[in-house]
Amino acid sequence: MKIKRFSLRFNLDWEDDRRAWEALHRMDAQSINKEIIARINAKEQTDVLKDFIRQVVSEELIRATEGGSIQPAAQTQVSAEEINDVFDFLDSF
């Protein structure tokens, strides 16, 4: 079994660090390592899913505007600003 060691420091003067420290130490000692690994893996999966959703939405917006199926009353194209608004919305998840 290969074990890799990683050191992590918390600055308890910083709110985010203190909240993370407190959250970890509400658990028993054996589950802290498992919890950190689970949260890292969950974050990675979330990032992959966000990138996939971003790609699909972008492709569908482009396809829909090229095919003419989306035609808002006030304009005929989706602006870059509107596409960025969609991406900003997706980033909020």
C-alpha positions as protocol buffer text, in pm:
chain_id: "A"
residue {
  index: 1
  type: MET
  ca { x: 0 y: 0 z: 0 }
}
residue {
  index: 2
  type: LYS
  ca { x: 141 y: 339 z: -99 }
}
residue {
  index: 3
  type: ILE
  ca { x: 61 y: 620 z: 140 }
}
residue {
  index: 4
  type: LYS
  ca { x: 124 y: 983 z: 53 }
}
residue {
  index: 5
  type: ARG
  ca { x: 142 y: 1245 z: 326 }
}
residue {
  index: 6
  type: PHE
  ca { x: 14 y: 1600 z: 284 }
}
residue {
  index: 7
  type: SER
  ca { x: 43 y: 1881 z: 535 }
}
residue {
  index: 8
  type: LEU
  ca { x: -230 y: 2141 z: 562 }
}
residue {
  index: 9
  type: ARG
  ca { x: -217 y: 2455 z: 773 }
}
residue {
  index: 10
  type: PHE
  ca { x: -509 y: 2662 z: 891 }
}
residue {
  index: 11
  type: ASN
  ca { x: -478 y: 3029 z: 982 }
}
residue {
  index: 12
  type: LEU
  ca { x: -744 y: 3065 z: 1249 }
}
residue {
  index: 13
  type: ASP
  ca { x: -737 y: 3443 z: 1208 }
}
residue {
  index: 14
  type: TRP
  ca { x: -899 y: 3395 z: 864 }
}
residue {
  index: 15
  type: GLU
  ca { x: -1272 y: 3323 z: 867 }
}
residue {
  index: 16
  type: ASP
  ca { x: -1266 y: 3057 z: 590 }
}
residue {
  index: 17
  type: ASP
  ca { x: -976 y: 2870 z: 750 }
}
residue {
  index: 18
  type: ARG
  ca { x: -1138 y: 2881 z: 1094 }
}
residue {
  index: 19
  type: ARG
  ca { x: -1474 y: 2754 z: 962 }
}
residue {
  index: 20
  type: ALA
  ca { x: -1300 y: 2466 z: 782 }
}
residue {
  index: 21
  type: TRP
  ca { x: -1099 y: 2381 z: 1094 }
}
residue {
  index: 22
  type: GLU
  ca { x: -1410 y: 2379 z: 1309 }
}
residue {
  index: 23
  type: ALA
  ca { x: -1604 y: 2168 z: 1059 }
}
residue {
  index: 24
  type: LEU
  ca { x: -1327 y: 1907 z: 1049 }
}
residue {
  index: 25
  type: HIS
  ca { x: -1291 y: 1892 z: 1423 }
}
residue {
  index: 26
  type: ARG
  ca { x: -1660 y: 1833 z: 1485 }
}
residue {
  index: 27
  type: MET
  ca { x: -1588 y: 1483 z: 1347 }
}
residue {
  index: 28
  type: ASP
  ca { x: -1397 y: 1203 z: 1511 }
}
residue {
  index: 29
  type: ALA
  ca { x: -1027 y: 1182 z: 1427 }
}
residue {
  index: 30
  type: GLN
  ca { x: -1056 y: 883 z: 1193 }
}
residue {
  index: 31
  type: SER
  ca { x: -1316 y: 1043 z: 967 }
}
residue {
  index: 32
  type: ILE
  ca { x: -1123 y: 1369 z: 905 }
}
residue {
  index: 33
  type: ASN
  ca { x: -893 y: 1212 z: 647 }
}
residue {
  index: 34
  type: LYS
  ca { x: -1185 y: 1042 z: 471 }
}
residue {
  index: 35
  type: GLU
  ca { x: -1388 y: 1364 z: 475 }
}
residue {
  index: 36
  type: ILE
  ca { x: -1108 y: 1568 z: 318 }
}
residue {
  index: 37
  type: ILE
  ca { x: -1062 y: 1308 z: 44 }
}
residue {
  index: 38
  type: ALA
  ca { x: -1439 y: 1290 z: -19 }
}
residue {
  index: 39
  type: ARG
  ca { x: -1468 y: 1670 z: -46 }
}
residue {
  index: 40
  type: ILE
  ca { x: -1173 y: 1696 z: -287 }
}
residue {
  index: 41
  type: ASN
  ca { x: -1325 y: 1424 z: -506 }
}
residue {
  index: 42
  type: ALA
  ca { x: -1670 y: 1584 z: -494 }
}
residue {
  index: 43
  type: LYS
  ca { x: -1523 y: 1921 z: -597 }
}
residue {
  index: 44
  type: GLU
  ca { x: -1345 y: 1757 z: -890 }
}
residue {
  index: 45
  type: GLN
  ca { x: -1666 y: 1587 z: -1003 }
}
residue {
  index: 46
  type: THR
  ca { x: -1856 y: 1916 z: -972 }
}
residue {
  index: 47
  type: ASP
  ca { x: -1595 y: 2096 z: -1183 }
}
residue {
  index: 48
  type: VAL
  ca { x: -1612 y: 1828 z: -1453 }
}
residue {
  index: 49
  type: LEU
  ca { x: -1993 y: 1845 z: -1455 }
}
residue {
  index: 50
  type: LYS
  ca { x: -1990 y: 2227 z: -1473 }
}
residue {
  index: 51
  type: ASP
  ca { x: -1750 y: 2218 z: -1768 }
}
residue {
  index: 52
  type: PHE
  ca { x: -1971 y: 1964 z: -1944 }
}
residue {
  index: 53
  type: ILE
  ca { x: -2288 y: 2168 z: -1886 }
}
residue {
  index: 54
  type: ARG
  ca { x: -2109 y: 2484 z: -2002 }
}
residue {
  index: 55
  type: GLN
  ca { x: -2000 y: 2309 z: -2322 }
}
residue {
  index: 56
  type: VAL
  ca { x: -2345 y: 2166 z: -2396 }
}
residue {
  index: 57
  type: VAL
  ca { x: -2526 y: 2495 z: -2329 }
}
residue {
  index: 58
  type: SER
  ca { x: -2277 y: 2685 z: -2543 }
}
residue {
  index: 59
  type: GLU
  ca { x: -2308 y: 2440 z: -2831 }
}
residue {
  index: 60
  type: GLU
  ca { x: -2687 y: 2443 z: -2811 }
}
residue {
  index: 61
  type: LEU
  ca { x: -2703 y: 2824 z: -2803 }
}
residue {
  index: 62
  type: ILE
  ca { x: -2480 y: 2843 z: -3107 }
}
residue {
  index: 63
  type: ARG
  ca { x: -2677 y: 2573 z: -3289 }
}
residue {
  index: 64
  type: ALA
  ca { x: -3010 y: 2733 z: -3202 }
}
residue {
  index: 65
  type: THR
  ca { x: -2906 y: 3081 z: -3312 }
}
residue {
  index: 66
  type: GLU
  ca { x: -2751 y: 2954 z: -3636 }
}
residue {
  index: 67
  type: GLY
  ca { x: -3059 y: 2750 z: -3715 }
}
residue {
  index: 68
  type: GLY
  ca { x: -3287 y: 3043 z: -3647 }
}
residue {
  index: 69
  type: SER
  ca { x: -3495 y: 2862 z: -3385 }
}
residue {
  index: 70
  type: ILE
  ca { x: -3425 y: 3131 z: -3122 }
}
residue {
  index: 71
  type: GLN
  ca { x: -3537 y: 3473 z: -3229 }
}
residue {
  index: 72
  type: PRO
  ca { x: -3615 y: 3706 z: -2942 }
}
residue {
  index: 73
  type: ALA
  ca { x: -3861 y: 3982 z: -3028 }
}
residue {
  index: 74
  type: ALA
  ca { x: -3611 y: 4265 z: -2973 }
}
residue {
  index: 75
  type: GLN
  ca { x: -3309 y: 4104 z: -3141 }
}
residue {
  index: 76
  type: THR
  ca { x: -3208 y: 3829 z: -3381 }
}
residue {
  index: 77
  type: GLN
  ca { x: -2885 y: 3707 z: -3217 }
}
residue {
  index: 78
  type: VAL
  ca { x: -2775 y: 3610 z: -2869 }
}
residue {
  index: 79
  type: SER
  ca { x: -2506 y: 3856 z: -2766 }
}
residue {
  index: 80
  type: ALA
  ca { x: -2176 y: 3756 z: -2609 }
}
residue {
  index: 81
  type: GLU
  ca { x: -2287 y: 3938 z: -2293 }
}
residue {
  index: 82
  type: GLU
  ca { x: -2595 y: 3717 z: -2267 }
}
residue {
  index: 83
  type: ILE
  ca { x: -2388 y: 3403 z: -2314 }
}
residue {
  index: 84
  type: ASN
  ca { x: -2154 y: 3524 z: -2039 }
}
residue {
  index: 85
  type: ASP
  ca { x: -2460 y: 3582 z: -1816 }
}
residue {
  index: 86
  type: VAL
  ca { x: -2560 y: 3218 z: -1873 }
}
residue {
  index: 87
  type: PHE
  ca { x: -2210 y: 3104 z: -1777 }
}
residue {
  index: 88
  type: ASP
  ca { x: -2212 y: 3326 z: -1468 }
}
residue {
  index: 89
  type: PHE
  ca { x: -2543 y: 3170 z: -1369 }
}
residue {
  index: 90
  type: LEU
  ca { x: -2399 y: 2819 z: -1413 }
}
residue {
  index: 91
  type: ASP
  ca { x: -2095 y: 2915 z: -1204 }
}
residue {
  index: 92
  type: SER
  ca { x: -2329 y: 2995 z: -915 }
}
residue {
  index: 93
  type: PHE
  ca { x: -2399 y: 2623 z: -872 }
}
